[in-house]
């Protein structure tokens, strides 16, 4: 017998190591942009859920992601070797009012991986920018952010991602005593409009230029080339951000997503959905719906989101004006938003109806807005029709029409004013007749989810998690990661919200 081989076979396997290599990234900007500090540990952490998709994006070993080393690191109790944690400083407008210096009050950036993704822990403890806050996040809000980050990605909407959510029995005071949690979230960059506002407000021109050059060189290198805006890289940058933001808002509006807190410090410079607090997907369609209980003036109502995004871009333009050096050029860069948003929104809405822009014999997007989309949205609003279910049933009706003709009855049943629906459906059927049924069906099946993270679904997951049962969180994650599939075993999650759902209040403390 080979004693050496036998000894090797009995030796315990070495623990799997995270295949993470770090690079300087944001930290290379220097101490004017951040404060270095370690997360504050939490007692007795436990797993709530992990996203294997995001782990794969980072190249993290699946076995490591199940172990205690990962649990401790992603709670902030230990550091992954090579990590250089920091909290960044920024400023911003909150609810339309200049709030002055803000910053990462409860988020700590662990660093940027060699793959170009930053990992940030939200709820990791106090920072110099916490102001009067405790630097912590609670279980309910952490579950909501974790699930919605992954749900939005699956819907094809640009977003920060979520790697994990961990919990701790540590008590946290909000409206009541709750327990602590930490979300590990991931993005190419967490830089916001407010980062630029911060240095512009303090007349720190060199820091402003350094930040702009960093973002342009890393994420908008095409803006260095001479093109539409007189070869001015900073004007080109503002235009590119405006266009990305316009396309993002078009996707929000088309899927019925309300952000709830569109402050300038919550606007990603990369056009990502960021900072999931009091968000909501519409149930009954109400253009003026306010999802944030703290938004007493309705500034961030659903139908105001596109206008607010432009206002926020205007604030960014003001911050970049010292670099652009030309007010007219700055305004021209911002104007691109007004051109891109309606076109992108129209395209999204037409896809939801199975109508490609190049269908023969059909009017242009602007014409079909007047003909089809505006009347439909008015119909949904007048009859308080469930937004997601309407388009899901319409998709099924079109998909079935290839074998037996159009049967709108299941869709019609959603609308109280039947004559108004019939009038709209007649016009829609005429437009649809010019499109191949298979093509229309494909467009609709790729655009109309059956499952979105409605408030009551998040609440069901939160209630179970508070009792120590994380099954609902994990099952809901699996469904939301494939939102266009039928998921017959969870068909009730695609149904109408229960009566109690209307009593759920989500506020900024969420």
TIVEXMAR-111134 format. One record per residue (C-alpha): chain; x, y, z. Coordinates in Angstrom, 1 decimal, padded with zeros to 4 digits. Layout:
<recs>
+-------+--------+--------+--------+
: chain :     px :     py :     pz :
+-------+--------+--------+--------+
:     A :      X :      Y :      Z :
...
+-------+--------+--------+--------+
</recs>
This chain:
<recs>
+-------+--------+--------+--------+
: chain :     px :     py :     pz :
+-------+--------+--------+--------+
:     A :  000.0 :  000.0 :  000.0 :
:     A :  001.3 :  003.5 : -000.8 :
:     A :  001.2 :  005.2 :  002.6 :
:     A :  001.8 :  008.6 :  001.1 :
:     A : -001.1 :  008.2 : -001.3 :
:     A : -003.3 :  006.9 :  001.5 :
:     A : -002.4 :  009.9 :  003.7 :
:     A : -003.2 :  012.3 :  000.9 :
:     A : -006.6 :  010.6 :  000.3 :
:     A : -007.5 :  011.1 :  004.0 :
:     A : -006.3 :  014.7 :  004.2 :
:     A : -009.1 :  017.2 :  004.4 :
:     A : -009.7 :  019.2 :  001.2 :
:     A : -008.5 :  022.7 :  001.3 :
:     A : -011.4 :  025.2 :  001.4 :
:     A : -012.4 :  026.7 : -001.9 :
:     A : -011.1 :  030.2 : -002.4 :
:     A : -012.9 :  033.0 : -004.2 :
:     A : -011.4 :  033.5 : -007.6 :
:     A : -011.4 :  037.3 : -007.2 :
:     A : -008.6 :  039.6 : -008.2 :
:     A : -009.1 :  043.3 : -007.5 :
:     A : -008.0 :  046.4 : -009.4 :
:     A : -007.7 :  050.0 : -008.4 :
:     A : -010.9 :  051.3 : -010.1 :
:     A : -012.6 :  054.1 : -008.3 :
:     A : -010.0 :  054.0 : -005.5 :
:     A : -007.4 :  055.3 : -008.0 :
:     A : -009.2 :  058.7 : -007.9 :
:     A : -007.7 :  059.5 : -004.5 :
:     A : -008.9 :  060.5 : -001.0 :
:     A : -010.8 :  063.6 : -002.2 :
:     A : -013.5 :  061.2 : -003.5 :
:     A : -013.9 :  058.8 : -000.6 :
:     A : -013.0 :  057.7 :  002.9 :
:     A : -011.4 :  054.3 :  003.4 :
:     A : -013.0 :  052.3 :  006.2 :
:     A : -014.0 :  048.8 :  007.0 :
:     A : -017.5 :  047.5 :  007.4 :
:     A : -018.9 :  047.2 :  010.9 :
:     A : -019.4 :  043.5 :  011.8 :
:     A : -022.8 :  042.0 :  012.6 :
:     A : -023.4 :  039.2 :  015.1 :
:     A : -024.5 :  035.7 :  014.1 :
:     A : -025.0 :  036.3 :  010.3 :
:     A : -027.0 :  033.8 :  008.2 :
:     A : -027.8 :  033.4 :  004.6 :
:     A : -031.1 :  034.7 :  003.3 :
:     A : -030.5 :  034.2 : -000.4 :
:     A : -027.9 :  034.3 : -003.1 :
:     A : -028.0 :  034.9 : -006.9 :
:     A : -026.0 :  032.2 : -008.7 :
:     A : -026.3 :  034.3 : -011.9 :
:     A : -024.5 :  037.2 : -010.3 :
:     A : -022.0 :  035.0 : -008.7 :
:     A : -021.2 :  033.6 : -012.2 :
:     A : -020.9 :  037.1 : -013.5 :
:     A : -018.2 :  037.7 : -011.0 :
:     A : -016.6 :  034.3 : -011.5 :
:     A : -017.2 :  033.3 : -007.9 :
:     A : -017.0 :  029.6 : -007.1 :
:     A : -020.4 :  028.1 : -006.4 :
:     A : -019.1 :  026.0 : -003.5 :
:     A : -017.4 :  029.1 : -001.9 :
:     A : -020.7 :  031.0 : -002.2 :
:     A : -022.3 :  028.4 :  000.1 :
:     A : -019.6 :  028.5 :  002.8 :
:     A : -019.0 :  030.4 :  006.0 :
:     A : -016.1 :  032.4 :  004.5 :
:     A : -018.4 :  033.9 :  001.9 :
:     A : -021.1 :  034.5 :  004.5 :
:     A : -018.7 :  036.5 :  006.7 :
:     A : -017.2 :  038.4 :  003.9 :
:     A : -020.5 :  039.4 :  002.3 :
:     A : -021.9 :  040.5 :  005.7 :
:     A : -018.9 :  042.7 :  006.2 :
:     A : -017.4 :  040.8 :  009.1 :
:     A : -014.2 :  039.9 :  007.2 :
:     A : -012.5 :  041.1 :  004.1 :
:     A : -011.8 :  039.2 :  000.9 :
:     A : -008.0 :  039.4 :  000.5 :
:     A : -007.0 :  042.4 : -001.6 :
:     A : -010.2 :  044.4 : -000.9 :
:     A : -009.8 :  048.1 : -000.2 :
:     A : -013.2 :  049.1 :  001.3 :
:     A : -014.3 :  052.7 :  001.0 :
:     A : -017.4 :  055.0 :  001.2 :
:     A : -017.7 :  057.7 : -001.5 :
:     A : -018.8 :  061.3 : -001.1 :
:     A : -021.4 :  063.0 : -003.2 :
:     A : -024.1 :  065.6 : -003.0 :
:     A : -027.5 :  066.1 : -004.6 :
:     A : -031.0 :  067.3 : -005.0 :
:     A : -033.6 :  065.5 : -002.9 :
:     A : -037.2 :  066.0 : -003.8 :
:     A : -036.2 :  069.0 : -005.9 :
:     A : -034.2 :  070.7 : -003.1 :
:     A : -030.5 :  071.0 : -002.8 :
:     A : -029.5 :  068.8 :  000.1 :
:     A : -025.7 :  069.5 :  000.1 :
:     A : -023.2 :  066.9 :  001.0 :
:     A : -024.6 :  063.3 :  001.1 :
:     A : -022.5 :  060.2 :  000.4 :
:     A : -022.5 :  056.5 :  001.0 :
:     A : -024.2 :  056.6 :  004.4 :
:     A : -024.8 :  052.9 :  004.7 :
:     A : -023.0 :  051.4 :  001.7 :
:     A : -019.3 :  050.4 :  001.6 :
:     A : -017.5 :  049.6 : -001.7 :
:     A : -015.3 :  046.5 : -001.3 :
:     A : -013.6 :  047.3 : -004.6 :
:     A : -013.6 :  046.5 : -008.3 :
:     A : -012.9 :  043.0 : -009.5 :
:     A : -010.6 :  042.3 : -012.4 :
:     A : -013.7 :  041.6 : -014.5 :
:     A : -014.7 :  045.3 : -014.1 :
:     A : -017.5 :  044.8 : -011.6 :
:     A : -017.7 :  046.7 : -008.3 :
:     A : -019.0 :  044.9 : -005.2 :
:     A : -020.7 :  047.1 : -002.6 :
:     A : -022.2 :  046.1 :  000.8 :
:     A : -025.4 :  048.0 :  001.6 :
:     A : -026.2 :  048.1 :  005.3 :
:     A : -022.6 :  047.6 :  006.3 :
:     A : -022.5 :  050.2 :  009.1 :
:     A : -021.9 :  053.9 :  009.7 :
:     A : -019.6 :  056.0 :  007.5 :
:     A : -018.6 :  059.6 :  007.6 :
:     A : -021.6 :  060.3 :  005.4 :
:     A : -024.3 :  058.6 :  007.5 :
:     A : -025.4 :  062.0 :  009.0 :
:     A : -027.9 :  061.0 :  011.6 :
:     A : -028.4 :  057.4 :  010.3 :
:     A : -027.2 :  054.1 :  011.8 :
:     A : -025.6 :  052.9 :  008.5 :
:     A : -027.7 :  049.7 :  008.6 :
:     A : -030.4 :  048.2 :  006.4 :
:     A : -033.3 :  046.0 :  007.6 :
:     A : -034.4 :  042.7 :  006.4 :
:     A : -037.5 :  043.8 :  004.6 :
:     A : -035.8 :  046.5 :  002.5 :
:     A : -032.9 :  044.2 :  001.8 :
:     A : -035.1 :  041.4 :  000.5 :
:     A : -037.0 :  043.9 : -001.8 :
:     A : -033.7 :  045.3 : -003.2 :
:     A : -032.2 :  041.8 : -003.7 :
:     A : -035.3 :  040.5 : -005.6 :
:     A : -036.0 :  043.6 : -007.6 :
:     A : -032.4 :  044.0 : -008.8 :
:     A : -032.4 :  040.5 : -010.2 :
:     A : -036.0 :  040.8 : -011.5 :
:     A : -035.2 :  044.0 : -013.5 :
:     A : -032.2 :  042.4 : -015.0 :
:     A : -034.3 :  039.5 : -016.2 :
:     A : -036.8 :  042.0 : -017.7 :
:     A : -033.9 :  043.4 : -019.8 :
:     A : -033.8 :  046.7 : -017.9 :
:     A : -030.4 :  048.1 : -017.0 :
:     A : -029.8 :  047.8 : -013.3 :
:     A : -027.4 :  047.2 : -010.5 :
:     A : -027.3 :  043.5 : -009.6 :
:     A : -027.6 :  041.7 : -006.3 :
:     A : -025.2 :  038.9 : -005.3 :
:     A : -026.6 :  038.0 : -001.9 :
:     A : -028.6 :  039.1 :  001.1 :
:     A : -027.5 :  038.1 :  004.6 :
:     A : -029.4 :  038.6 :  007.9 :
:     A : -028.5 :  039.0 :  011.5 :
:     A : -030.5 :  039.1 :  014.7 :
:     A : -029.0 :  042.5 :  015.5 :
:     A : -031.9 :  044.9 :  016.3 :
:     A : -032.4 :  047.9 :  014.1 :
:     A : -034.9 :  050.7 :  014.9 :
:     A : -037.1 :  052.1 :  012.1 :
:     A : -040.8 :  052.7 :  012.7 :
:     A : -040.4 :  049.6 :  014.9 :
:     A : -037.6 :  047.3 :  015.9 :
:     A : -036.5 :  045.1 :  013.0 :
:     A : -033.5 :  042.9 :  012.3 :
:     A : -030.4 :  043.8 :  010.3 :
:     A : -029.5 :  042.6 :  006.8 :
:     A : -026.8 :  043.3 :  004.2 :
:     A : -027.2 :  043.3 :  000.4 :
:     A : -024.1 :  042.7 : -001.6 :
:     A : -024.8 :  044.5 : -004.8 :
:     A : -022.8 :  044.6 : -008.1 :
:     A : -022.4 :  047.1 : -010.9 :
:     A : -019.7 :  048.4 : -013.3 :
:     A : -019.8 :  051.6 : -011.3 :
:     A : -022.0 :  053.2 : -008.5 :
:     A : -021.1 :  056.7 : -009.6 :
:     A : -024.2 :  059.0 : -009.6 :
:     A : -025.2 :  062.4 : -010.9 :
:     A : -024.6 :  063.6 : -007.3 :
:     A : -020.9 :  062.8 : -007.5 :
:     A : -020.5 :  065.5 : -010.2 :
:     A : -022.8 :  067.9 : -008.4 :
:     A : -020.7 :  067.6 : -005.3 :
:     A : -017.5 :  068.9 : -006.8 :
:     A : -019.2 :  071.5 : -009.0 :
:     A : -021.0 :  073.0 : -006.0 :
:     A : -017.6 :  073.4 : -004.2 :
:     A : -015.9 :  074.8 : -007.3 :
:     A : -013.4 :  072.0 : -007.2 :
:     A : -012.8 :  072.2 : -010.9 :
:     A : -009.8 :  069.9 : -011.0 :
:     A : -011.6 :  067.2 : -009.0 :
:     A : -014.6 :  067.6 : -011.3 :
:     A : -012.5 :  067.2 : -014.4 :
:     A : -010.7 :  064.2 : -012.9 :
:     A : -014.0 :  062.5 : -012.2 :
:     A : -015.4 :  063.3 : -015.6 :
:     A : -012.2 :  062.1 : -017.3 :
:     A : -012.3 :  058.8 : -015.3 :
:     A : -015.9 :  058.1 : -016.2 :
:     A : -015.4 :  059.0 : -019.9 :
:     A : -012.2 :  057.0 : -020.3 :
:     A : -013.7 :  053.9 : -018.4 :
:     A : -017.3 :  053.9 : -019.7 :
:     A : -017.8 :  056.4 : -022.5 :
:     A : -014.6 :  056.3 : -024.5 :
:     A : -016.5 :  057.1 : -027.7 :
:     A : -017.0 :  060.6 : -026.3 :
:     A : -013.4 :  061.4 : -027.0 :
:     A : -014.0 :  061.2 : -030.7 :
:     A : -015.1 :  064.4 : -032.6 :
:     A : -018.7 :  064.1 : -033.6 :
:     A : -022.1 :  065.9 : -033.2 :
:     A : -021.3 :  068.3 : -030.5 :
:     A : -018.2 :  070.1 : -031.8 :
:     A : -015.8 :  067.5 : -030.6 :
:     A : -016.3 :  068.5 : -027.0 :
:     A : -015.9 :  065.3 : -024.9 :
:     A : -017.8 :  066.6 : -021.9 :
:     A : -020.8 :  067.7 : -024.0 :
:     A : -020.6 :  064.4 : -025.8 :
:     A : -020.6 :  062.7 : -022.4 :
:     A : -023.7 :  064.6 : -021.2 :
:     A : -025.5 :  063.7 : -024.4 :
:     A : -024.6 :  060.0 : -024.0 :
:     A : -025.8 :  060.0 : -020.4 :
:     A : -029.0 :  061.8 : -021.5 :
:     A : -029.7 :  059.2 : -024.1 :
:     A : -029.0 :  056.2 : -021.8 :
:     A : -031.3 :  057.8 : -019.2 :
:     A : -034.0 :  058.3 : -021.8 :
:     A : -033.9 :  054.7 : -022.9 :
:     A : -034.0 :  053.6 : -019.2 :
:     A : -037.0 :  055.7 : -018.5 :
:     A : -038.8 :  054.3 : -021.6 :
:     A : -038.3 :  050.8 : -020.2 :
:     A : -039.5 :  051.8 : -016.8 :
:     A : -042.7 :  053.4 : -018.2 :
:     A : -043.4 :  050.5 : -020.5 :
:     A : -043.2 :  047.8 : -017.8 :
:     A : -045.1 :  049.9 : -015.3 :
:     A : -042.2 :  050.4 : -012.8 :
:     A : -042.3 :  053.3 : -010.3 :
:     A : -038.9 :  054.1 : -008.7 :
:     A : -040.2 :  056.3 : -005.9 :
:     A : -037.1 :  058.3 : -005.1 :
:     A : -035.6 :  059.8 : -008.2 :
:     A : -033.3 :  062.2 : -006.4 :
:     A : -030.1 :  063.2 : -008.3 :
:     A : -028.1 :  061.1 : -005.9 :
:     A : -030.1 :  058.1 : -006.9 :
:     A : -029.4 :  058.5 : -010.7 :
:     A : -026.7 :  056.3 : -012.1 :
:     A : -024.2 :  057.9 : -014.5 :
:     A : -024.3 :  054.6 : -016.5 :
:     A : -028.1 :  054.7 : -016.9 :
:     A : -028.7 :  051.9 : -014.5 :
:     A : -031.7 :  051.5 : -012.2 :
:     A : -030.1 :  052.1 : -008.8 :
:     A : -031.2 :  052.4 : -005.1 :
:     A : -034.3 :  050.3 : -004.7 :
:     A : -036.2 :  051.8 : -001.9 :
:     A : -040.0 :  052.6 : -002.1 :
:     A : -040.4 :  051.1 : -005.6 :
:     A : -043.5 :  049.5 : -007.1 :
:     A : -044.7 :  047.8 : -010.2 :
:     A : -048.2 :  049.1 : -011.0 :
:     A : -051.2 :  046.9 : -010.2 :
:     A : -054.3 :  048.7 : -011.5 :
:     A : -053.0 :  051.3 : -014.1 :
:     A : -053.0 :  054.7 : -012.6 :
:     A : -050.8 :  057.3 : -014.4 :
:     A : -050.7 :  059.4 : -011.3 :
:     A : -049.8 :  056.6 : -008.9 :
:     A : -047.4 :  057.5 : -006.1 :
:     A : -045.6 :  054.5 : -004.7 :
:     A : -043.6 :  056.3 : -002.0 :
:     A : -045.6 :  057.1 :  001.1 :
:     A : -043.0 :  059.8 :  002.0 :
:     A : -043.7 :  061.6 : -001.3 :
:     A : -046.5 :  063.8 :  000.0 :
:     A : -046.3 :  066.2 : -003.0 :
:     A : -046.3 :  063.4 : -005.6 :
:     A : -043.1 :  064.6 : -007.2 :
:     A : -042.2 :  061.1 : -008.2 :
:     A : -045.6 :  059.9 : -009.4 :
:     A : -045.4 :  057.3 : -012.2 :
:     A : -046.4 :  059.7 : -015.0 :
:     A : -043.9 :  062.4 : -013.8 :
:     A : -040.8 :  060.1 : -014.0 :
:     A : -039.8 :  061.0 : -017.5 :
:     A : -040.0 :  064.7 : -016.7 :
:     A : -038.1 :  064.3 : -013.4 :
:     A : -035.3 :  062.4 : -015.2 :
:     A : -034.9 :  065.4 : -017.6 :
:     A : -034.8 :  067.8 : -014.6 :
:     A : -032.1 :  065.6 : -013.0 :
:     A : -030.1 :  065.6 : -016.2 :
:     A : -030.4 :  069.4 : -016.2 :
:     A : -028.8 :  069.4 : -012.8 :
:     A : -026.0 :  067.2 : -014.2 :
:     A : -025.6 :  069.6 : -017.1 :
:     A : -025.2 :  072.5 : -014.7 :
:     A : -022.5 :  070.5 : -012.9 :
:     A : -020.7 :  069.8 : -016.1 :
:     A : -021.0 :  073.3 : -017.5 :
:     A : -017.6 :  074.5 : -016.2 :
:     A : -016.0 :  071.6 : -018.2 :
:     A : -018.2 :  072.0 : -021.3 :
:     A : -017.6 :  075.8 : -021.3 :
:     A : -020.6 :  076.6 : -023.5 :
:     A : -024.2 :  076.9 : -022.2 :
:     A : -025.8 :  076.4 : -025.7 :
:     A : -023.7 :  073.2 : -026.2 :
:     A : -024.9 :  072.0 : -022.8 :
:     A : -028.5 :  072.6 : -023.7 :
:     A : -028.0 :  070.9 : -027.0 :
:     A : -026.6 :  067.8 : -025.2 :
:     A : -029.6 :  067.7 : -022.9 :
:     A : -032.1 :  068.1 : -025.8 :
:     A : -031.2 :  064.6 : -027.0 :
:     A : -033.2 :  063.3 : -024.1 :
:     A : -036.4 :  064.8 : -025.6 :
:     A : -035.7 :  063.1 : -028.9 :
:     A : -034.7 :  059.7 : -027.6 :
:     A : -037.3 :  059.1 : -024.9 :
:     A : -040.5 :  059.3 : -027.0 :
:     A : -039.0 :  057.2 : -029.7 :
:     A : -037.7 :  054.6 : -027.3 :
:     A : -041.0 :  054.6 : -025.4 :
:     A : -043.0 :  054.3 : -028.5 :
:     A : -040.9 :  051.3 : -029.7 :
:     A : -041.3 :  049.6 : -026.3 :
:     A : -045.1 :  050.1 : -026.3 :
:     A : -045.4 :  048.9 : -029.9 :
:     A : -043.5 :  045.8 : -029.1 :
:     A : -045.9 :  045.1 : -026.2 :
:     A : -048.6 :  045.2 : -028.9 :
:     A : -046.7 :  042.9 : -031.3 :
:     A : -046.2 :  045.7 : -033.8 :
:     A : -042.7 :  046.1 : -035.2 :
:     A : -041.8 :  049.6 : -036.4 :
:     A : -041.1 :  048.3 : -039.9 :
:     A : -044.5 :  046.7 : -040.5 :
:     A : -045.8 :  047.4 : -044.0 :
:     A : -048.8 :  049.7 : -044.4 :
:     A : -048.7 :  051.0 : -040.9 :
:     A : -048.3 :  054.6 : -039.7 :
:     A : -045.1 :  055.8 : -038.1 :
:     A : -044.6 :  055.5 : -034.3 :
:     A : -045.9 :  059.0 : -033.7 :
:     A : -049.1 :  058.2 : -035.6 :
:     A : -049.6 :  054.9 : -033.9 :
:     A : -049.3 :  056.7 : -030.5 :
:     A : -052.3 :  058.7 : -031.4 :
:     A : -054.1 :  055.8 : -033.0 :
:     A : -053.4 :  053.0 : -030.5 :
:     A : -051.2 :  053.7 : -027.5 :
:     A : -052.7 :  056.9 : -026.1 :
:     A : -056.3 :  055.5 : -026.4 :
:     A : -055.2 :  052.3 : -024.8 :
:     A : -053.5 :  053.9 : -021.8 :
:     A : -056.6 :  056.1 : -021.3 :
:     A : -058.8 :  053.0 : -021.5 :
:     A : -056.6 :  051.2 : -018.8 :
:     A : -056.7 :  054.3 : -016.6 :
:     A : -060.4 :  054.9 : -016.9 :
:     A : -061.1 :  051.3 : -016.0 :
:     A : -058.3 :  050.7 : -013.5 :
:     A : -057.2 :  047.7 : -015.4 :
:     A : -054.3 :  045.6 : -014.0 :
:     A : -051.4 :  046.6 : -016.2 :
:     A : -049.3 :  043.4 : -016.3 :
:     A : -052.3 :  041.1 : -016.6 :
:     A : -053.8 :  043.1 : -019.4 :
:     A : -050.7 :  042.7 : -021.6 :
:     A : -050.2 :  039.1 : -020.5 :
:     A : -053.7 :  038.2 : -021.6 :
:     A : -053.3 :  040.2 : -024.8 :
:     A : -050.2 :  038.2 : -025.6 :
:     A : -052.0 :  034.9 : -025.1 :
:     A : -054.8 :  036.1 : -027.4 :
:     A : -052.5 :  037.0 : -030.2 :
:     A : -050.5 :  033.8 : -029.7 :
:     A : -053.7 :  031.7 : -030.1 :
:     A : -054.9 :  033.7 : -033.1 :
:     A : -052.7 :  031.7 : -035.5 :
:     A : -054.9 :  028.7 : -035.1 :
:     A : -058.4 :  030.1 : -034.5 :
:     A : -058.5 :  033.8 : -035.1 :
:     A : -058.4 :  036.6 : -032.6 :
:     A : -060.4 :  036.1 : -029.4 :
:     A : -060.2 :  039.1 : -027.2 :
:     A : -062.8 :  037.9 : -024.7 :
:     A : -060.4 :  037.2 : -021.8 :
:     A : -058.8 :  040.6 : -022.3 :
:     A : -062.2 :  042.3 : -022.7 :
:     A : -063.3 :  040.8 : -019.3 :
:     A : -060.7 :  043.1 : -017.6 :
:     A : -062.5 :  046.3 : -018.9 :
:     A : -065.7 :  047.6 : -017.4 :
:     A : -066.4 :  049.9 : -020.4 :
:     A : -066.9 :  047.1 : -023.0 :
:     A : -067.8 :  049.4 : -025.9 :
:     A : -064.7 :  051.5 : -025.4 :
:     A : -062.6 :  048.3 : -025.4 :
:     A : -064.3 :  047.0 : -028.6 :
:     A : -063.6 :  050.3 : -030.4 :
:     A : -059.9 :  050.1 : -029.5 :
:     A : -059.7 :  046.4 : -030.3 :
:     A : -061.1 :  047.0 : -033.8 :
:     A : -058.3 :  049.5 : -034.6 :
:     A : -055.7 :  047.2 : -033.0 :
:     A : -056.8 :  044.2 : -035.0 :
:     A : -056.5 :  046.2 : -038.2 :
:     A : -053.0 :  047.1 : -037.4 :
:     A : -052.1 :  043.6 : -036.3 :
:     A : -053.4 :  042.2 : -039.6 :
:     A : -050.4 :  043.7 : -041.3 :
:     A : -047.9 :  041.7 : -039.2 :
:     A : -047.0 :  038.0 : -039.3 :
:     A : -048.6 :  036.3 : -036.3 :
:     A : -045.5 :  034.5 : -035.3 :
:     A : -043.5 :  037.7 : -035.3 :
:     A : -046.1 :  039.6 : -033.4 :
:     A : -046.3 :  036.7 : -030.8 :
:     A : -042.5 :  036.7 : -030.4 :
:     A : -042.4 :  040.4 : -029.8 :
:     A : -045.1 :  040.3 : -027.2 :
:     A : -043.7 :  037.2 : -025.4 :
:     A : -040.4 :  039.0 : -025.1 :
:     A : -042.0 :  042.3 : -023.9 :
:     A : -044.9 :  041.3 : -021.6 :
:     A : -043.8 :  039.6 : -018.4 :
:     A : -046.2 :  037.3 : -016.6 :
:     A : -044.5 :  037.9 : -013.3 :
:     A : -043.2 :  041.2 : -011.8 :
:     A : -042.3 :  041.9 : -008.2 :
:     A : -045.6 :  043.2 : -007.0 :
:     A : -045.6 :  044.7 : -003.5 :
:     A : -047.7 :  041.8 : -002.1 :
:     A : -045.3 :  039.2 : -003.4 :
:     A : -042.4 :  041.0 : -001.7 :
:     A : -044.5 :  041.2 :  001.4 :
:     A : -045.2 :  037.4 :  001.4 :
:     A : -041.4 :  036.8 :  001.1 :
:     A : -040.7 :  039.2 :  003.9 :
:     A : -043.3 :  037.8 :  006.3 :
:     A : -041.9 :  034.3 :  005.8 :
:     A : -038.3 :  035.5 :  006.2 :
:     A : -039.1 :  037.2 :  009.5 :
:     A : -040.2 :  033.8 :  010.7 :
:     A : -037.0 :  032.3 :  009.6 :
:     A : -038.3 :  030.7 :  006.4 :
:     A : -036.4 :  031.9 :  003.3 :
:     A : -038.0 :  029.5 :  000.9 :
:     A : -040.4 :  032.1 : -000.5 :
:     A : -037.5 :  034.5 : -001.2 :
:     A : -035.6 :  031.8 : -003.1 :
:     A : -038.6 :  030.5 : -005.0 :
:     A : -039.7 :  034.0 : -005.9 :
:     A : -036.2 :  034.8 : -007.1 :
:     A : -036.3 :  031.7 : -009.4 :
:     A : -039.6 :  032.9 : -010.9 :
:     A : -038.5 :  036.5 : -011.3 :
:     A : -035.3 :  035.4 : -013.1 :
:     A : -037.5 :  034.0 : -015.9 :
:     A : -040.5 :  036.3 : -015.8 :
:     A : -041.8 :  035.5 : -019.3 :
:     A : -042.2 :  031.8 : -018.6 :
:     A : -045.6 :  030.4 : -017.4 :
:     A : -044.4 :  028.8 : -014.1 :
:     A : -047.6 :  026.8 : -013.6 :
:     A : -046.6 :  025.8 : -010.1 :
:     A : -046.7 :  029.4 : -009.1 :
:     A : -049.6 :  030.6 : -011.3 :
:     A : -051.1 :  032.5 : -008.3 :
:     A : -048.2 :  034.9 : -008.3 :
:     A : -049.2 :  036.0 : -011.8 :
:     A : -052.8 :  036.7 : -010.7 :
:     A : -054.5 :  039.7 : -009.3 :
:     A : -053.2 :  041.2 : -006.0 :
:     A : -055.2 :  040.4 : -002.9 :
:     A : -057.4 :  043.1 : -001.3 :
:     A : -054.9 :  043.7 :  001.4 :
:     A : -052.2 :  044.6 : -001.1 :
:     A : -053.6 :  048.1 : -001.4 :
:     A : -052.9 :  048.8 :  002.3 :
:     A : -049.1 :  048.2 :  001.9 :
:     A : -047.2 :  051.4 :  002.5 :
:     A : -043.6 :  051.8 :  001.3 :
:     A : -041.6 :  054.8 :  002.4 :
:     A : -038.1 :  056.1 :  002.3 :
:     A : -037.3 :  054.2 :  005.4 :
:     A : -038.0 :  051.0 :  003.4 :
+-------+--------+--------+--------+
</recs>
